[in-house]
Amino acid sequence: MTRIEISPHCSLSPRGARIFLLTAAAASLSVALPLTLLGFWPVLPFAGIELALLTWALRRSMARGAHRQCITVSENSVLIEDLEPPRVSRVEFPRHWTQVRIRAGGSPLHPSRLTVESRGRQHEIGRFLNEQERLGLAQRLRRLIGRMDESPPLSV
């Protein structure tokens, strides 16, 4: 049995996110508060909206860092687990009838899609990977799973 776990690259720590948000708030409010005292009061609500949107975007970005995909290849099956707290989903394919495919994006701006397919079902994996990582993962999975109607021995 071989297990592959993939996750997005998220280099910002929770402490770093707090420091970034506090720095942005200090910069925004250092302009908004003096302007408010000079009588330009509409500046303050806009600064508040700006900071609220920045906080929301930062939280979404930090939550993305908790996303994981685990691919387990055993003698008989390929199990894909999407761990996106609080949600967990599992998809299982029979290894002997499963194939790995790279589907080209519609344009240069759209990345390719890596899918695992069997009997009319498909599941995308590695959506958060860059193109080179996605191609490397596809190559590794093809060695482990084999082509359809072929199951190579599982050796690490």
N, C-alpha and C positions, 0 to 999 in steps of 0.2 A: 504494500500500500504506500502510495506517495501522496503527500499533502503539500499544496502550494498556497501560501497566504499572500495576498496583495493588498496594498492600501495606498491612498494618495500621498503625495509629498506635501506635508504641512509643516513648515519650519517655524512658524510662529507659536511660541509657548503661551499658556494662559497669562503668565506674568508679563510677557512681552506685549500681549494684546492690551492688558490694562495700562501699561506704560504708554503705548501708542495712543490709546483713547484719551488718557489724561492729558497728553501733550497736545493732541488735536483740540480738546476742549479748552485748554489754557490759551492756545493761539486764537481760537475763534472768539472766546469770551473777552480776551484782551482787546479786541477790536470792537466787539458788539457793546460792551458795557460803557466805555467812554462815549461812543456815539449815542447810546440811549440817554446818557446824562446830558448830552448836548441838545436833546430834543428829537433825535431821530429814533423814536421808540419802535418803529416797525422792524428795525434791524434785529432786535433781541428775539422775537418769535422765529424769525428765519434762522438765526443761529441755533435756536433750540431744535427746530425741525432738522437742520443739517446734522446736529449731533445725534438726534434720535435715529436718523437714517444710517449714519455711520455705525452706531451701536448695533442696529439690526443686521447690517451687512457683515460686521465683524463676528457676531454670534453665529450667523449662517456659515461663514467661512470656518470658524472653529468647530462647528458641529460636523462639517464635511470631513474633518480629520479623523473622526471616529468610525468612518465607513471602512469596512473590510470585506474582502471576498476570499473565501476558502474553497479551493478546488481539491477534492480528494479522489484520486484514481486508484481503484482496487481492481482485483482480477475480473470482477463481473460488472462493475458500475463506475460511473463518473458522477460524483455528487458535488453540486455547486451551492454554497451557502452565502447568501448576501446578508451581512451583519451591519445594519444601519440603525443604531439604537433609536428608538426602542423596538424597531421592527426587525424581524429575522425571517428570511424566506429561504426555502430549500427546493432545489430542482434536481432530480436524479434521472440519469440516462443509462441505458444498458451499454456497457463499454463496447461490445462487439459491433453494435450498429451505430456508433457515434462517430461523427466527423467534426473536425475543427476547420472553420472557414474564416477567411479575411474578406470582408466586403468593402469594396472601395467606396470612398465618400463621393458625393455628387459633384463636388468641385474641389479645387485646391484648398479652399477655406474649411472644408468639412473633413474631419479625420476619418480614417477607415474604422470599421467595426469588426471586432473579434467575436465570433459566435461559436457556440457548441451546439450541434444539431443532431437530431435523431428522430426518425419516424414522424416527420412533419412538425416537430416542436423545435424551438430554438431558444437559446438564452445568451444574452450578450454579457461578456466579461471584460474587465479592464477598461471601462469607459473613461476612467480618470488617468490612464497611462498615456505617455506620449507615444508617438508613432514608432520609434525605435524599440521602446519597451514592449509595446503591443506585438510587434513582429517577432521579438525574441520569445515572448510568452507563447505565441502561436507555434513557433518552431519546437519549443520544449513540449508543449501539449501534444503535438503531432507525433513526437517520438514516443511519448508515454501511451497515448491512446491508439495510435496507428490510423490507417485509413479504414473506411467502412468495410466491414466483413473481414477485418484483420485485427488481431489483438496480440501485439508483441509482448514478450515476457517483461514483467516489471522489474527492471534492475536499475538501481540508483546511480 
